[in-house]
Amino acid sequence: MKKPLAITRPLQEEELPLLSALHGLHAPEKAGNGLLMEGEEEGCRVRVYRGKKGLSVLFQGPRAEEEFLRSFPGEEAPLPKKKEIPSPRKEEAPSLFPQIGSDEVGTGDAFGPIVVVAAYVEKKDLPELRSLGVRDSKALSDEEVLALAPALRKYPSASIVLSPSKYNRMQEEGRNMNAIKALLHDHAQRLLARKYPEAKRYLDQFCSPRLFRSYVLAAGIDPLPDIRMATKGESRYPAVALASVIARARFLEELRRMGEEEGMAFPKGAGAPVDRFLPEFLRKKGPEALPRVAKLNFRNFRSLREE
């Protein structure tokens, strides 16, 4: 079995000092998203995160297994998770590669941008993507997504970041969420298709192919031909799974950057945390600041629209 390139293990508070001394861990240059400490060994990056379930340590790189065993003598390195990159043989047919896949993040978040990423994958990339544990980003924690991001930069991709203010303008122009997503997916896929015209094109289906085409045509754009859509596309097409993780990492980075600019930590999603956070934001920034950070058509802001 191929050695894992990424190993995660829960960490007890009392284990942290020894681990820190062993790997020369230090405070990260850019804190946030639970990253507590980090260090670099030859062939392995070591990162410690603090999440809702406590501490965890991630070993990432060609020497991940060796450094894990050096850190925890007598333990066996965990095997790679089984539900990783899609592996049904019919989805690995040579005829499906090379492929471009796209996915989006942020459409369910009241604050922050929408990020659409298209990624390019060849069949030879699959073993490494499996070793890294790349799969639908919704099955990964924020810490896992951000830890994976540096290793995924070598794969060709195109990212489109739609700011809240631009999203609000498109809504005002009469475009619904699916229309906006269709335009972003078409744009991201088009950027990679120019470089890899031979690649098959896939995306996670959010509307019918007919509607997708009509949304793009309505913007005066001739849609890319031969885009194959499938529900749960992340589990069927490796390029969609890769795009999902890259998009999630970019969204988290953009949300953190927005928080640094505003001096506030924005909640994810569109539930109760957003409702509790909103009065504080309005008190500090005022309602005029909301369009630059929030998707105004979300129900969280309904009372403000009715005033």
Secondary structure, 3 states (H helix, E strand, C coil): CCCCCEEEEEECHHHHHHHHHHHCCECCCCCECCEEEEEEECCEEEEEEEECCEEEEEEECCCHHHHHHHHCCCCCCCCCCCCCCCCCHHHHCHHHCCEEEEEEECCCCCECCEEEEEEEECHHHHHHHHHHCCCCHHHCCHHHHHHHHHHHCCCCEEEEEECHHHHHHHHHCCCCHHHHHHHHHHHHHHHHHHHCCCCEEEEECCCCHHHHHHHHHHCCCCCCCCEEEECCHHHCCHHHHHHHHHHHHHHHHHHHHHHHHHCCCCCCCCCHHHHHHHHHHHHHHCHHHHHHCECCCCHHHHHHHHC
